[in-house]
Amino acid sequence: MERAMNRRPLIAAGTLIGIGMGGFVDGILFHQILQLHNMLSAKYPKAGVDPATALANVEINMFWDGLFHAGTWAMTALGIALLWRAAGRPDVPHSTGTLAGSLPLGWGLFNLVEGLIDHQFLGIHHVVESGNHRLWDLAFLGSGVALILAGWAAIRANRGDGLARTAPPDAPRAT
């Protein structure tokens, strides 16, 4: 008996994992390794003190960066839980292409939403705090749009990838 394929649970799981992974790349690469910005780096300058190195500012930013990383960890964990659940459903195809396309879709959504909220609307930090931050912020937003489009294209290109699996007649049904 032929089953209709339902890729939505796989796309949702991959998108959440992509959001979490995009957040980890942002936090680890930009916040920690390159030290270009932290969560509140544009909001806590002290007069005559470099806002990035003032001890009070470092402590405040470390706390908020920790909350940021906890959020990205939660997104990743939720995505993995959804992936596990989707993998057990007989109507969800095991499609590497669909999952792989969902990851940049999620990462791009992270970049676009985080860039619009934190960089543009709230102004709590920018990609690069010194110099012309507008160009860097726009490039970050552009990378989000590019990742969304690439992920969406990969998902569409893999519509027929993977086959719906049929469960044995005595198998319990996933809920």
C-alpha positions in Angstrom: 0.0 0.0 0.0 1.4 3.4 -1.1 1.6 6.0 1.7 1.6 9.8 1.1 4.9 11.3 2.1 4.9 14.0 4.8 8.2 15.9 4.8 7.0 18.7 7.1 8.2 17.0 10.4 11.7 16.4 8.8 11.8 20.1 7.6 10.7 21.4 11.0 13.4 19.3 12.8 16.1 20.3 10.4 15.1 24.0 10.6 15.3 24.0 14.4 18.7 22.3 14.3 19.8 24.8 11.7 18.7 27.7 13.9 20.6 26.3 16.9 23.7 25.6 14.8 23.6 29.0 13.3 23.4 30.5 16.8 26.4 28.4 17.9 28.4 29.6 14.9 27.5 33.2 15.7 28.2 32.8 19.4 31.4 30.8 19.1 32.9 32.4 16.0 31.8 36.1 16.4 31.5 36.4 20.2 34.3 34.2 21.4 36.9 33.5 18.8 36.9 36.7 16.8 35.6 38.8 19.7 33.8 41.2 17.3 30.8 41.6 19.4 28.9 40.3 22.4 25.2 40.3 23.2 25.2 43.8 24.7 28.4 45.2 23.5 26.8 48.3 22.0 24.9 49.1 25.2 27.4 49.2 28.0 30.2 51.6 27.1 31.9 53.3 30.1 33.3 56.8 29.6 37.0 56.6 28.7 37.0 52.8 28.8 37.0 50.4 25.9 33.5 48.8 26.2 34.8 45.5 25.0 37.4 45.2 27.8 36.0 46.9 30.8 35.6 44.2 33.5 32.0 45.1 34.3 31.1 45.1 30.6 32.8 41.7 30.1 30.9 40.2 33.0 27.6 41.6 31.8 28.2 40.4 28.2 29.4 37.0 29.4 26.1 36.5 31.3 24.0 37.5 28.3 26.1 35.4 26.0 25.6 32.5 28.3 21.8 33.0 28.0 22.2 33.2 24.3 24.1 29.9 24.1 21.5 28.3 26.4 18.8 29.3 23.9 20.8 28.0 20.9 21.4 24.7 22.8 17.6 24.5 23.5 16.8 25.0 19.8 19.3 22.3 18.8 18.0 19.9 21.4 14.4 20.5 20.4 15.3 19.9 16.8 17.1 16.6 17.6 14.0 15.5 19.6 11.8 16.4 16.6 14.1 14.6 14.3 14.0 11.5 16.4 10.2 11.5 16.5 10.1 12.1 12.7 12.4 9.2 12.0 10.0 6.9 13.8 7.0 7.9 11.6 6.3 5.7 8.6 4.9 8.6 6.6 8.1 10.7 6.9 10.7 9.9 4.3 14.3 9.5 5.3 15.6 12.1 2.9 19.1 13.4 3.4 18.6 16.1 0.8 15.5 17.5 2.6 17.2 17.4 6.0 20.4 19.0 4.5 18.3 21.7 2.9 16.5 22.4 6.2 19.8 23.2 8.0 20.8 26.3 6.0 17.1 27.3 6.0 17.2 27.4 9.8 20.7 29.0 9.9 19.5 31.7 7.5 16.3 32.3 9.6 18.6 32.7 12.7 20.8 35.3 10.9 17.9 37.2 9.5 15.8 37.4 12.7 18.8 37.9 15.0 20.3 40.5 12.7 17.0 42.4 12.3 16.1 42.4 16.1 19.5 42.7 17.7 21.5 44.7 15.1 18.8 46.9 13.6 15.7 47.3 15.9 17.3 47.1 19.4 20.8 48.1 18.4 22.2 46.0 21.3 25.2 44.9 19.2 26.5 44.9 15.7 28.6 42.4 13.8 31.6 44.8 14.1 31.3 47.5 16.7 33.9 49.8 15.3 34.0 51.6 12.0 31.1 51.4 9.6 28.9 48.7 11.3 26.0 49.2 8.9 27.9 47.5 6.0 28.8 44.5 8.2 25.2 44.3 9.6 23.8 44.3 6.0 26.2 41.6 5.0 25.0 39.5 7.9 21.4 40.0 6.9 22.3 39.2 3.3 24.0 35.9 4.4 20.7 35.1 6.2 18.7 35.6 3.0 21.2 33.7 0.9 21.1 30.7 3.3 17.3 30.8 3.4 17.2 30.7 -0.4 19.8 28.0 -0.7 18.0 25.8 1.9 14.6 26.4 0.3 16.0 25.5 -3.1 17.6 22.3 -1.8 14.3 21.3 -0.1 12.4 21.8 -3.3 15.0 20.0 -5.4 14.7 16.9 -3.1 10.9 16.7 -3.1 11.1 13.1 -4.5 14.1 12.1 -2.4 13.5 9.2 0.0 10.6 6.9 0.1 7.8 6.7 2.6 8.3 3.6 4.6 5.5 1.2 5.4 5.3 0.0 8.9 4.7 -3.7 9.6 1.1 -4.4 10.4 1.7 -5.2 14.0 4.0 -2.2 14.7 2.8 0.5 17.1 2.0 3.8 15.5 4.1 6.8 16.4 2.1 9.7 17.9 
